[in-house]
Amino acid sequence: MSKIWMMRIKKQRWLVALSALLLLASCSQKRTDGNSNIGRDKIYKGVLNVDVDPGLEHVMKLQQEVFGYQHDSVVLNIQYKNESEMIADFRSGKATMLVMARAFDSSEVQSMKEKDTIYLREIKVASDAVALIGNKQFNDSDLDMEKLKQYFDPNNTSPNTPQMVFDDQRSSVVKFMLNKLGYKGKVSAHVYALKSAEEVIDYVKKSNNSIGFIPFNFLSNLQNEDVKRIYDSVKVISLRTIYRDGSVIRVSANQSDIATGDYPLARNIYTETRFSYEDNLEWLFTNFLFRERGARIFMKDGLMPAHIPALDVDVNTDGLKAVN
């Protein structure tokens, strides 16, 4: 028998052996607990407690609705809390999954390992941004990141400095902006915090010299009637920035500038769960947010999903004639 035939026979035997091993492995993974039968035929059941950044409430309500329709045997319990409350719930086990507008930093990751024996699984699912809003008469022609930094400077006493208004002193928007501008302690006396994004919107539309900082998700869905009313009463402030070719351009919080990376106040949305090899409810919801169903909801709501879903286009070919 030739060497070639011998090699083919050995390869076929190897493939048969590999198939048998894979079959045995898949059978051995079946379990008898509440989250059993790992695989495509698995029936997911139980309660999933998730804490979510309040700035993502609009899009996450849409995600919850569609997820609940698809997995009606899973009770998805979502609470909207500030960062400190979210992290406390996660460490105590009150919430087994977080949806945050930032990643955990290295010190937080290390602290969870050492104090709580928690090893994190962090997945980016979409991109959001901090939107700047102002009165319709607000002049943003020369506003850029450097000028914003000057406005936040604790030594800034200029009476012409705009009032800078945030949705909540404990919100992720405050932390994001301070980190972005390089401030960790005291800031300008012109910086204020109210109690909600709605209060910020109401404040800036009545003031000719104020800048509101709110999650872009409050403005992202241009088809929403409430969002349309917001755009009727305030303007989204733009920033001057340097484009890749060296030219000066203006950018703002919108899906296009976030997608291209040109808007400097874009931020990522992450799911945080305990690392596990189990096919559990946390992994089910993370996959839903990351994959096509969740990605389409993020995109439709004006945000940028981490995974861009494929677009199906129907092309009518009736009546076409060949061209010679």
Solvent accessible surface area in square Angstrom, and as a share of the most:
residue,aa,sasa,rsa
1,M,172,0.77
2,S,57,0.37
3,K,169,0.72
4,I,111,0.56
5,W,142,0.50
6,M,85,0.38
7,M,132,0.59
8,R,125,0.45
9,I,52,0.26
10,K,127,0.54
11,K,131,0.56
12,Q,113,0.50
13,R,167,0.61
14,W,152,0.53
15,L,82,0.41
16,V,105,0.60
17,A,52,0.40
18,L,67,0.34
19,S,69,0.44
20,A,49,0.38
21,L,112,0.56
22,L,113,0.56
23,L,117,0.58
24,L,119,0.59
25,A,47,0.37
26,S,59,0.38
27,C,69,0.41
28,S,90,0.58
29,Q,91,0.41
30,K,136,0.58
31,R,116,0.42
32,T,142,0.82
33,D,84,0.44
34,G,56,0.54
35,N,45,0.23
36,S,19,0.12
37,N,76,0.39
38,I,52,0.26
39,G,40,0.38
40,R,235,0.86
41,D,122,0.63
42,K,14,0.06
43,I,123,0.62
44,Y,32,0.12
45,K,116,0.49
46,G,33,0.31
47,V,93,0.54
48,L,1,0.00
49,N,51,0.26
50,V,1,0.01
51,D,5,0.02
52,V,0,0.00
53,D,6,0.03
54,P,57,0.36
55,G,6,0.05
56,L,1,0.00
57,E,60,0.27
58,H,62,0.28
59,V,0,0.00
60,M,0,0.00
61,K,109,0.46
62,L,65,0.32
63,Q,0,0.00
64,Q,56,0.25
65,E,124,0.55
66,V,48,0.28
67,F,0,0.00
68,G,27,0.26
69,Y,191,0.73
70,Q,82,0.36
71,H,34,0.15
72,D,128,0.66
73,S,48,0.31
74,V,9,0.05
75,V,90,0.51
76,L,16,0.08
77,N,57,0.29
78,I,19,0.09
79,Q,82,0.36
80,Y,57,0.22
81,K,40,0.17
82,N,17,0.09
83,E,16,0.07
84,S,73,0.47
85,E,74,0.33
86,M,1,0.00
87,I,27,0.14
88,A,57,0.44
89,D,16,0.08
90,F,0,0.00
91,R,73,0.27
92,S,86,0.55
93,G,35,0.34
94,K,132,0.56
95,A,2,0.02
96,T,45,0.26
97,M,0,0.00
98,L,0,0.00
99,V,0,0.00
100,M,1,0.00
101,A,2,0.01
102,R,41,0.15
103,A,35,0.27
104,F,14,0.06
105,D,67,0.35
106,S,95,0.61
107,S,75,0.49
108,E,36,0.16
109,V,43,0.25
110,Q,89,0.40
111,S,27,0.18
112,M,1,0.00
113,K,75,0.32
114,E,124,0.56
115,K,160,0.68
116,D,52,0.27
117,T,105,0.61
118,I,8,0.04
119,Y,123,0.47
120,L,33,0.16
121,R,44,0.16
122,E,70,0.31
123,I,46,0.23
124,K,80,0.34
125,V,1,0.00
126,A,0,0.00
127,S,16,0.10
128,D,0,0.00
129,A,0,0.00
130,V,0,0.00
131,A,0,0.00
132,L,0,0.00
133,I,0,0.00
134,G,0,0.00
135,N,11,0.06
136,K,97,0.41
137,Q,134,0.59
138,F,16,0.07
139,N,111,0.57
140,D,18,0.10
141,S,64,0.41
142,D,77,0.40
143,L,4,0.02
144,D,36,0.19
145,M,45,0.20
146,E,104,0.47
147,K,56,0.24
148,L,0,0.00
149,K,86,0.36
150,Q,97,0.43
151,Y,38,0.15
152,F,0,0.00
153,D,46,0.24
154,P,49,0.31
155,N,127,0.65
156,N,27,0.14
157,T,120,0.70
158,S,47,0.30
159,P,122,0.77
160,N,122,0.63
161,T,5,0.03
162,P,5,0.03
163,Q,49,0.22
164,M,0,0.00
165,V,2,0.01
166,F,3,0.01
167,D,15,0.08
168,D,39,0.20
169,Q,137,0.61
170,R,139,0.51
171,S,18,0.12
172,S,8,0.05
173,V,2,0.01
174,V,25,0.14
175,K,78,0.33
176,F,38,0.16
177,M,0,0.00
178,L,36,0.18
179,N,92,0.47
180,K,95,0.40
181,L,7,0.04
182,G,57,0.55
183,Y,31,0.12
184,K,195,0.82
185,G,58,0.55
186,K,165,0.70
187,V,33,0.19
188,S,3,0.02
189,A,87,0.67
190,H,26,0.12
191,V,34,0.20
192,Y,111,0.42
193,A,46,0.36
194,L,53,0.26
195,K,165,0.70
196,S,35,0.23
197,A,4,0.03
198,E,105,0.47
199,E,72,0.32
200,V,0,0.00
201,I,15,0.08
202,D,59,0.30
203,Y,86,0.33
204,V,0,0.00
205,K,80,0.34
206,K,150,0.63
207,S,26,0.17
208,N,104,0.53
209,N,64,0.33
210,S,0,0.00
211,I,0,0.00
212,G,0,0.00
213,F,0,0.00
214,I,0,0.00
215,P,1,0.01
216,F,6,0.03
217,N,2,0.01
218,F,52,0.21
219,L,1,0.00
220,S,7,0.05
221,N,21,0.11
222,L,106,0.53
223,Q,144,0.64
224,N,42,0.21
225,E,101,0.45
226,D,84,0.43
227,V,8,0.05
228,K,87,0.37
229,R,143,0.52
230,I,28,0.14
231,Y,63,0.24
232,D,109,0.57
233,S,36,0.23
234,V,2,0.01
235,K,54,0.23
236,V,31,0.18
237,I,0,0.00
238,S,20,0.13
239,L,1,0.00
240,R,87,0.32
241,T,34,0.20
242,I,114,0.58
243,Y,75,0.29
244,R,166,0.61
245,D,108,0.56
246,G,50,0.48
247,S,50,0.32
248,V,81,0.47
249,I,49,0.25
250,R,102,0.37
251,V,4,0.02
252,S,21,0.14
253,A,4,0.03
254,N,49,0.25
255,Q,58,0.26
256,S,73,0.47
257,D,25,0.13
258,I,12,0.06
259,A,57,0.44
260,T,71,0.41
261,G,58,0.56
262,D,27,0.14
263,Y,5,0.02
264,P,32,0.20
265,L,0,0.00
266,A,33,0.25
267,R,12,0.04
268,N,50,0.26
269,I,1,0.00
270,Y,37,0.14
271,T,1,0.01
272,E,0,0.00
273,T,6,0.04
274,R,81,0.30
275,F,94,0.39
276,S,28,0.18
277,Y,199,0.76
278,E,97,0.43
279,D,28,0.14
280,N,24,0.13
281,L,11,0.06
282,E,29,0.13
283,W,82,0.29
284,L,21,0.10
285,F,0,0.00
286,T,4,0.02
287,N,33,0.17
288,F,14,0.06
289,L,0,0.00
290,F,65,0.27
291,R,142,0.52
292,E,83,0.37
293,R,128,0.47
294,G,0,0.00
295,A,0,0.00
296,R,85,0.31
297,I,22,0.11
298,F,1,0.00
299,M,55,0.25
300,K,171,0.72
301,D,0,0.00
302,G,9,0.09
303,L,0,0.00
304,M,33,0.15
305,P,7,0.04
306,A,42,0.32
307,H,75,0.33
308,I,95,0.48
309,P,4,0.02
310,A,76,0.59
311,L,132,0.65
312,D,131,0.68
313,V,116,0.67
314,D,144,0.75
315,V,115,0.66
316,N,118,0.61
317,T,86,0.50
318,D,122,0.63
319,G,76,0.73
320,L,134,0.67
321,K,178,0.76
322,A,100,0.78
323,V,145,0.83
324,N,191,0.98
